Amino acid sequence: MIIKKYNIILSRLDINDIELLREKRNSLNIRERMVYQEVISKKQQLAWFRSIDNIHNLYLIIHYDWKKVGIINGKNADFNDRTSEGGIFIWDEEYLNSIVPVLCSIIMHDYNFYVCEFEKTFIKVLKNNTIAIKFNKSFGYKILDENTSDNYFNCVLYKENYIELINRY
């Protein structure tokens, strides 16, 4: 699967990219922003890839300026409940604070809400990741459990909230 929009190409993660992804995901600056922060082995990465290579999980490599700069996903899709869980990380520092994460998020939300017709999508964000919290709130995500003892927030975005927000622009 390939999605092209806004001069961005999103291509489905395949086995040829899992080592690149593992290398980037294991870097300290990425790991410290993730709920799971352990170093991932080659064996673990392969097992993980085999477990997500199905219709319920869509992991897409982000290509911009002819480079692979990050990954975005819609995972654990439930086609009966019309829900999924999302995530993104940009490993190329040049694009981390650019328009690229915003545009990729719009593409993925549009895919989830208009193509898959999901009603809501969930994310997990570390409580100390104030940049990610602000970023996701700008899309309309709401924190579900502010008083949890976990080190992360569970957040939800409802289709109608996203559509209302995106139609303002």
C-alpha positions as CSV (number, residue, x, y, z in Angstrom):
1,M,0.0,0.0,0.0
2,I,1.2,3.5,-0.9
3,I,-0.4,6.8,-0.1
4,K,0.8,10.0,-1.8
5,K,-0.3,13.4,-0.6
6,Y,1.2,16.8,0.2
7,N,4.6,15.7,-1.3
8,I,4.7,12.9,1.2
9,I,4.8,9.2,0.4
10,L,3.6,6.7,3.0
11,S,4.5,3.1,2.1
12,R,3.5,0.0,4.0
13,L,6.3,-1.3,6.2
14,D,7.7,-4.5,4.8
15,I,10.4,-6.9,6.0
16,N,13.1,-5.0,4.1
17,D,12.6,-2.0,6.4
18,I,12.3,-3.6,9.8
19,E,16.0,-3.4,10.6
20,L,16.1,0.3,9.7
21,L,13.0,0.8,11.9
22,R,14.6,-1.2,14.8
23,E,17.8,0.9,14.6
24,K,15.8,4.2,14.7
25,R,13.4,2.9,17.4
26,N,16.3,1.8,19.6
27,S,18.0,5.2,19.5
28,L,17.8,6.9,22.9
29,N,16.1,10.1,21.6
30,I,13.2,7.9,20.3
31,R,13.1,5.3,23.1
32,E,12.8,8.0,25.8
33,R,9.5,9.2,24.2
34,M,7.9,5.8,24.0
35,V,5.8,3.8,26.5
36,Y,8.0,0.7,25.9
37,Q,11.6,1.9,26.4
38,E,13.6,-1.3,26.3
39,V,16.2,-2.0,23.5
40,I,14.7,-4.2,20.9
41,S,16.7,-7.2,19.5
42,K,16.6,-8.4,15.9
43,K,14.7,-11.5,17.1
44,Q,12.1,-9.4,18.9
45,Q,11.7,-7.1,15.9
46,L,11.1,-10.0,13.5
47,A,8.5,-11.5,15.9
48,W,6.8,-8.1,16.3
49,F,6.7,-7.6,12.5
50,R,5.2,-11.1,11.9
51,S,2.5,-10.2,14.6
52,I,1.5,-6.9,12.9
53,D,1.7,-7.9,9.2
54,N,-2.0,-8.2,8.8
55,I,-5.2,-6.2,8.0
56,H,-5.6,-5.0,11.6
57,N,-2.3,-3.1,11.6
58,L,-1.1,-0.5,9.1
59,Y,2.5,0.7,9.7
60,L,3.6,3.2,7.1
61,I,7.2,4.4,6.4
62,I,7.2,8.2,5.9
63,H,9.1,9.4,2.8
64,Y,9.9,13.1,2.4
65,D,12.5,14.8,0.3
66,W,13.4,11.3,-1.1
67,K,14.4,10.1,2.4
68,K,12.8,7.8,4.9
69,V,12.1,10.1,7.9
70,G,9.7,8.3,10.2
71,I,6.8,5.9,10.6
72,I,3.1,6.4,11.3
73,N,0.6,3.7,12.2
74,G,-2.9,2.7,12.7
75,K,-2.9,-0.5,14.7
76,N,-5.3,-2.9,16.4
77,A,-8.1,-1.9,14.0
78,D,-11.4,-3.2,15.2
79,F,-13.7,-3.2,12.1
80,N,-16.8,-4.1,14.3
81,D,-16.3,-1.4,16.9
82,R,-14.9,1.0,14.3
83,T,-11.8,1.9,16.3
84,S,-8.0,1.8,16.0
85,E,-4.9,3.0,17.8
86,G,-2.4,5.3,16.3
87,G,1.2,6.5,16.6
88,I,3.9,8.4,14.9
89,F,7.6,9.0,15.3
90,I,9.9,11.0,13.2
91,W,13.5,9.9,13.5
92,D,15.0,12.5,11.1
93,E,15.7,15.5,13.4
94,E,15.5,17.9,10.3
95,Y,11.7,17.1,10.1
96,L,10.8,16.6,13.7
97,N,9.5,20.1,14.3
98,S,8.4,20.7,10.7
99,I,5.0,20.5,8.9
100,V,5.7,16.8,8.0
101,P,4.3,15.2,11.2
102,V,1.2,17.4,10.9
103,L,0.6,16.5,7.3
104,C,1.2,12.8,8.0
105,S,-1.2,12.9,10.9
106,I,-3.9,14.5,8.6
107,I,-3.3,11.8,6.0
108,M,-3.6,9.0,8.6
109,H,-6.7,10.5,10.3
110,D,-8.4,11.0,6.9
111,Y,-7.6,7.4,6.1
112,N,-9.0,6.2,9.4
113,F,-12.1,8.3,9.4
114,Y,-13.0,8.6,5.7
115,V,-11.7,5.4,4.2
116,C,-12.0,2.9,7.1
117,E,-15.0,4.8,8.5
118,F,-13.7,4.4,12.1
119,E,-15.6,6.3,14.8
120,K,-12.7,6.9,17.1
121,T,-9.0,6.4,17.4
122,F,-6.8,6.0,20.5
123,I,-3.2,6.9,21.4
124,K,-0.9,6.6,24.3
125,V,1.3,9.5,25.2
126,L,3.9,9.7,27.9
127,K,2.9,12.2,30.6
128,N,6.2,13.9,30.4
129,N,6.1,14.3,26.6
130,T,4.5,17.8,26.7
131,I,5.3,18.4,23.0
132,A,3.3,15.2,21.9
133,I,0.5,16.1,24.3
134,K,0.2,19.5,22.8
135,F,0.5,18.2,19.3
136,N,-2.3,15.6,19.8
137,K,-4.6,18.0,21.6
138,S,-4.3,20.3,18.5
139,F,-6.0,17.5,16.6
140,G,-8.8,17.2,19.1
141,Y,-7.5,14.3,21.2
142,K,-8.9,14.2,24.8
143,I,-7.1,12.6,27.7
144,L,-9.2,9.8,29.2
145,D,-7.5,9.2,32.5
146,E,-5.6,12.2,33.9
147,N,-5.3,10.7,37.3
148,T,-3.9,7.3,36.4
149,S,-0.7,6.0,38.1
150,D,0.7,4.9,34.7
151,N,3.4,7.0,33.2
152,Y,1.3,7.6,30.1
153,F,-2.1,9.1,29.2
154,N,-4.7,7.2,27.2
155,C,-6.3,9.6,24.7
156,V,-9.2,9.4,22.3
157,L,-10.2,11.3,19.1
158,Y,-13.7,11.0,17.9
159,K,-14.5,11.2,14.2
160,E,-17.0,14.1,14.6
161,N,-14.4,16.2,16.6
162,Y,-11.7,15.6,14.0
163,I,-14.1,16.5,11.1
164,E,-15.3,19.7,12.9
165,L,-11.7,20.7,13.5
166,I,-10.3,19.9,10.0
167,N,-13.3,21.7,8.4
168,R,-12.3,25.0,10.1
169,Y,-9.2,25.1,7.9
